[in-house]
């Protein structure tokens, strides 16, 4: 089949993570996010959230570990969705 993944190819799971931060912490958090292997992109935005990050992991259960644990545990992060 054209355009389909082979059974042997690894699957990946992607999510866009909305992040709220404490005032003045956006740049430091962006730097930390951009160093993480599972974060494919991170950008500051306007509106109720301060940062949008695109996360990609090999297993679905890793998404919650990365979002709630790793990203949510960064100093200055007040909320992730």
C-alpha positions as CSV (number, residue, x, y, z in Angstrom):
1,X,0.0,0.0,0.0
2,X,1.2,3.4,-0.8
3,X,1.4,5.9,2.1
4,X,0.8,3.4,4.9
5,X,3.3,2.5,7.6
6,X,4.9,-0.9,7.6
7,X,4.2,-3.1,10.7
8,X,7.9,-3.0,11.6
9,X,8.0,0.9,11.7
10,X,7.8,2.4,15.1
11,X,4.6,4.4,15.9
12,X,4.8,7.8,17.4
13,X,2.2,9.7,19.4
14,X,2.0,13.5,19.1
15,X,0.2,16.1,21.2
16,X,0.1,19.9,21.3
17,X,0.5,21.0,24.9
18,X,-0.8,24.4,26.1
19,X,1.3,25.9,28.9
20,X,0.6,28.7,31.3
21,X,3.6,30.2,33.1
22,X,4.4,32.7,35.9
23,X,5.1,36.2,34.6
24,X,8.7,36.6,33.4
25,X,9.4,32.8,33.0
26,X,8.4,32.3,29.3
27,X,11.9,32.6,27.8
28,X,13.5,30.3,30.4
29,X,10.8,27.7,30.0
30,X,11.1,27.9,26.2
31,X,14.8,27.2,26.5
32,X,14.2,24.2,28.7
33,X,11.5,22.8,26.4
34,X,13.6,23.1,23.3
35,X,16.3,21.0,24.9
36,X,13.9,18.1,25.6
37,X,14.1,15.3,23.1
38,X,10.4,14.7,23.1
39,X,9.6,18.3,22.4
40,X,9.6,18.9,18.6
41,X,8.7,22.6,18.8
42,X,7.8,25.2,21.4
43,X,6.6,28.7,20.7
44,X,5.3,31.6,22.8
45,X,1.7,32.7,22.0
46,X,-0.8,35.3,23.1
47,X,-4.1,34.6,24.9
48,X,-4.9,32.5,28.0
49,X,-1.8,30.3,27.5
50,X,1.8,31.5,27.1
51,X,3.4,28.6,25.2
52,X,2.3,25.9,22.8
53,X,4.6,22.9,22.6
54,X,4.5,20.0,20.1
55,X,5.4,16.7,21.9
56,X,6.2,13.4,20.2
57,X,6.8,10.1,22.1
58,X,7.1,6.5,21.2
59,X,4.4,5.2,23.5
60,X,1.0,6.6,24.4
61,X,1.6,6.3,28.2
62,X,4.7,8.5,27.8
63,X,2.5,11.5,26.9
64,X,1.1,11.9,30.4
65,X,4.6,11.4,31.9
66,X,6.0,14.2,29.6
67,X,3.1,16.6,30.0
68,X,2.3,16.2,33.7
69,X,5.7,15.3,34.9
70,X,8.5,16.7,32.8
71,X,6.8,19.8,31.3
72,X,4.5,20.4,34.3
73,X,7.4,20.1,36.6
74,X,9.4,22.9,35.1
75,X,10.0,25.9,37.4
76,X,7.5,28.6,36.5
77,X,4.9,26.3,34.8
78,X,1.5,26.9,36.5
79,X,-0.7,24.7,34.2
80,X,-0.6,22.3,31.3
81,X,-3.4,21.2,29.1
